[in-house]
């Protein structure tokens, strides 16, 4: 299975499969959907008025140790599969993602 992210000039591009209204926030590892590997994440917020998207950005900023403003949704704002961009040093972000997946 390929990684759910790729390095870009100013950080990483990340594919996420988001589950809103979860009992608790967390990471359920990697999942392959339509030939694309995605990071499977859960947030407690409902998918109403962007609350789940905001919770996703907060969760990832805490998990990756970066500012909330460094995490942005590139596509999929109303879908479960989302493409995000995280600005920062790509190697450090990749290491943080590996720690998140490992639990």
Buried (B, 14 or more C-beta within 10 A) or exposed (E): EEBBBEBEEEBBBBBBBBBBEBEEBBBBEBEEEEEEBBBBBBBBBEBEEBBBBBBBBBBBBEBBEBEEEBBEBEEBEEEBBBBBBBBBEBEBBBEBBEEBBEE
